[in-house]
Amino acid sequence: MTALDLSSPVAVVGTGTMGQGIAQVALTAGHHVRLFDSAPGRAQDAVHAIGARLDRLVEKDRLQAADRDAARGRLHAAGSLAELADCSLVVEAVLERLDVKQELMRALEDVVDDDCLLATNTSSLSVTAIGGALRNPGRFVGLHFFNPAPLLPLVEVVSGFATDVTSATRAYEMARAWGKTPVACADTPGFIVNRLARPFYAEAFAAYEAQSADPATIDAVLRECGGFKMGAFELTDLIGQDVNESVTHSVWQAFFHDVRFTPSLAQRRLVESGRLGRKTGQGWYDYGDDAERAEPHTAEAAQPPAYVVAEGDLGPAADLLALIREAGVPVREDEEDHGTRLVLPSGGQLVLADGQTSVEFRDVVYFDLALDYRRATRVALSASQDTQPQTLSEAIGLFQALGKDVSVLGDAPGMIVARTVARIIDLAHDAVAKGVATEEDVDTAMRLGVNYPLGPFEWSRRLGRSWAHEILDELHQRDPSGRYAPSLALYRHAYATDKREGTP
């Protein structure tokens, strides 16, 4: 089954931001496009708005004037659904209400031909439930574009329970022909991206609620240490706190209040107060004209240790040993190899975040996982009230000697980056085991849909296939609510790997 022929007209119902964006994508791909909106005059307004965007593309030399003129000639406002009768594809982007979408689908089925592909751009509702209103739900599919649709490459092609394979294949090939990167996905709450992205927000908010650090510090650690383009607080301010919380709440409800998807009380209070982010001028941060930029906590300068003793290779943080030597700090290696840690001259230990807490041990400072320790510009440390001041000072001085800013958190098990990445990896394994998507499509979706530096399975391979299970198991022992309980899929993955390597 191939993509739709360019001679086949395409329709978009609903002319808000997403509807206009999808229409522009189809239009620039070469289709005749018809826009319909139930509100009088809105479809014609959308035609003018899309035309204006095409003009701007010409001004920026991203589109030839002749191509713009041709595209304008292919774009029309429809006065009724009846004018969509000969379309080969109709995509709806109307109000996110199940009853509204179902009513629209029933009306469309009475108008279009039997071979017309019907699609929804829903991001939060069940594709199966919407398609259930149709006499022939086999031709119904989810086409989840990301905003802004003309710019972002990802499209989640979602098969409902009754979607025919041929319909899903047509939609997939059509998205690819439109210059997008499609990923195939089963109908599950949040699909791929919105399902697997929940820990990125949830763990940042949990660290804040536990008073481990302030939003600016947590965001800085996620960006400068974890390699994420934006931190969770600044990103949700950009998205809109109401929008982000609504998606979280929708996924949580759809999974029957699964504790792994529990919404944040702190975010709820923010929404209730009307502080929705950039669009209201106040969210986690203040966006007023006179507001001062919130700065992350950064430790004062400290002296580096005279030497460090390396016990083990530090696992995912092994690159630190070369950086320490390059900084001129002698590294002594313990031939007995008691573990994977650095011992400081004070006798205290510096350990990579493993899900345990500093208060459990005598004089331990934890440091967070980094995407790339050489390129990271900030490292987070975690200490308890029992940590010796000299040990913490030596740990701070060591990372400062490597050219890093240092943020000191409270006693936070799993730190910030480590537990966030571990939970994303776990949800990814769980999703693949349940047939939601392939490993390749999961990685593609998370890189392109939310701009993660690595896909979950890329992270898993880099960190070691048992790493995520081990850190989550430790976290689960300290918080037995189920939030951090490793999935059966992750357990099987880690155990099988250990077994192959001869571990009993």
Disulfide bonds with the S-S distance in Angstrom:
none
